[in-house]
């Protein structure tokens, strides 16, 4: 089997600014990935064929970003037993609440791990994918741990700076 990779699907190219937050995380952790625009409603056969092809080629996890009805993650989860992470896109008349409900409310037996609506969720999708993939990749596990340690250090540095400014 070839080297594992993550797959990111977007319901629309307008989701790319949000998905860039996911891609930044994956890049920072040196995770290989593919990105594709495909619609659960407008191109269901493309979604199905692509998911099956990616699975054959070693995809470890699927990340799906969609807004409004947000059926993309569910459509992907119906076609694979690999982990699927759904990112509800913030937008539309309900500011992403509809996408959240559509992504999180899956029938029993077809799970989708759903992250928060918007930018934080997009980042967490990347981190969750990394943690899943790190289960079988010791080097990636070490990079994830180092990233978490660096994030903690950044918070402590900011607090030290704040404390120093208050002492004046």
N, C-alpha and C positions, 0 to 999 in steps of 0.2 A: 504494500500500500504506500502511496506517496505521502509526503509530509502534510500534516493536518493544517487546515486553514479555516478562517471564519468567513461567512457569507453575509453580506448586508444587502437587503432588498428594500427599496423605497417604492411607495405607491406612486410617487410623482417626483420629477426632478426638482420641484419646488421644496422638497424635503431635504435637499442637500445641505443647506446652511445648518440645519439642526444636526444632521447625520455627520457633518464634519467634526462635531464634538466626539462622536464615537470613533471616527477614523483617527483622530489625534491620539486617543488613548491606545488604540491598537498599534499605531506606529510607535508610540513611546515605549511600548512593551515588546516591540519587534515581532508582532504577530502578522503573519501573512493573511491577506484578505482579498476578496473580490466584492465589487459593488455593482448592483444592477437595478435599473428601474423596470418594474413590472407591476401590473395591477391585478389584484384578486378578481376584480369585476370586468375590466376591459380586456385583459390578456390572461385568462385563467390557464389556458393550455401552455403558454410560455412559462408561467410560474411553475406548473407541475413538471414540465420537461426539465427546466433549469434545476429545480430542487433535486430531482432524481439524478441528473448528471453530476451535480456537485457532490451528492452523497457517494456516488461511485468513485469520484476522484479524491475523496478523503476529507470532505467538509466535516468539521467537528461540531460546529454550532451555527445556527442561523439567527440573524438579528433582522427584525422587520420593523420599519418605520412607516406608519400610515396615520392619516387624519380622518376626521368625520366618521364614516361607518367603520373604518379601520379593520377590515376583515383579512388583511394580508397575512398577519402572523398566524391566524387560525387556519387559513388556506394552506400555508406552509406546514404547520403542525399536522394537518390531516394527511400530508404526503411524506412525512419522515418520522423516524423515532429518535432522531438527533435532537438535542435541546434547542428550543426556539425561545428567543427573547423578543418581546414586543415593546416598541417605543411608541406610546401615544403622542402624536404630533399636536402641539398646541396651535390652535387656529380655528377658523370657522366660527359660526354664531355662538357655539357653546365653549369656546376657548380650550378645546381639547377634552372636555369632560365626556363628550360622546365617544371620542376615540378611546379614552380610558376604559369606559364601560364595554365597548366593543372588543377591546383587546383582552381584558381581564376575565370576562364572563364566558369562559370556555366550558363545554360539556365535559363531564367526568371521562377520563381516559385519553383526552387530547389536550395535554397541558401546554400553556404558554406562560413563561415567566414574564411578568409585566413589571416594567420599571415606571418611575414617575413621568408625568407629562412634562415635555419640554427639555431644556438643556441639561438639567441635572439627571434626568432619566437617560438621555442620550449618552452622557458620560458613564453612568452606571451600567448601561448595556455593554459598553466596552470592557469595563472592569469585571462584570459578571461573566462575560464570555472568556476573559483571560483566566479567571479563577476556575471555570469549568475545564478549560483546555489545560491548565496547570496540573490537573489531577494525574495526567499521564506524561508530563513534561517537567522534569526537575529544574531545568534551566529557567523555564518560564516561571515556575513557582518561586524561584529565587528573585527574579525580576519583579514579580508582583509584590513580594515581601519588601524588597528594597524601595519600591515606589510608595508603599504604605508608610514605611519608615521616613522617607523623604517628606511626605505630606505632613506627617506629625511634626517633623523638625521645622517645617515652614510655619506652622501654627505657633510653635514655641518661640521661634525667632520674632514673629510679629508681636507676641505678647511681651517679649523682652524689650522690644523697641517701644511699645506702649508704656511699659513700666518706667523705662528710662525717661520718656518725655514727661511723665507725671511727676518725677522726682525733681524736676527743675523748678 
